[in-house]
């Protein structure tokens, strides 16, 4: 599902204008991004948490040049679903 599809579905279900829904979705994503960039987690009860994970320094390989490289410690954004959300998905998603 794309952002445009999410906006369309919310607009249909809520009766709001697509432009208003688009602005709301964009604002939500901007706030999540800003919080994570500041090192703050975003907790949405019943849905999950957007968190920042620390990746330790490690050794990698550049296979085209056959050399070893050091990948420095860095941080990545991550999403951890709430237990209720995970259980709901487990029950409803059918194997293909």
N, C-alpha and C positions, 0 to 999 in steps of 0.2 A: 504494500500500500504506500502511495506517495503522499507528500504533504498536500498536494492539490486534492487528492481523493479524501483525505481526512477533512479538509476544509469543506468540501462539497457535502459530505455526510453530516457533519455538525450543522451546517447551514440548513439542510433538509429537515433534520430532526428538531432543531430549535426554532426554526422560522426566522432566524436572523439573516441579514444580508451577508453574502459571501465576503465582501470587502471587510466587514466588521469582524467576521470570524478569522479571516486571513490576518488582520492586524493583531488579534488576540493571540493566535497561534505563534506569530512572529515574536510578539512581546514575551510570551512564555519561554520560547527557546532562547531568546536573548538573555533573559534573567537567569536561566539555568546555566548558560555558557559563562556569564559574568560571575556567578557564584563559584563555579568550578575553577575559573581562572584565578579567583581570589583564595582558593584552597578550601572553600566552604562546601559541605555536602548539602544536597537538596533532598529532603525527606517528604514523600507523598504517601500518607497512611493508606494502606490497602492496595497500593500500586507498586511502590518500590522506592529505591534511593539512587540518585545520581551521585557518584562519589569519585574521588581522585585517588588512583592507586599509584604507589611508588614502585618502579621497576629498578632492581639493583643493577649495578655495573656488571657486565659480563663480556666474555670473549666470544667473538664471532669469526666467521671465515668469509673471505671474499674468494669465492670459488673460481671466478674468471682469472684472477691474478695469482691464485693459490697463496694468499697471504692471510695472516691473522690480524684482526682489528679489535680494538677495545670499544665496546658500545657503552657510553657513559650512563650513569644513573639518570633516570628521567621519570616523569609523571605522565599518566594517561587517564583520560576520563573513562568511567565504567558505570554500568547500570546493574544494580542488584535488585531483582524483583522481590516483592513482599511474599511471604509464605502463602497467604490467601490467594494471591495472583498466580503463583506457581502451581498451586494445587488445582485451581480452576482450569488452567491451560492443560495440565496433565490429563484431566478428566474429559475435556472437550475435544482436543485435537486427535483426529484419527490418523493412524499410520497409513501412508500412501501405498 
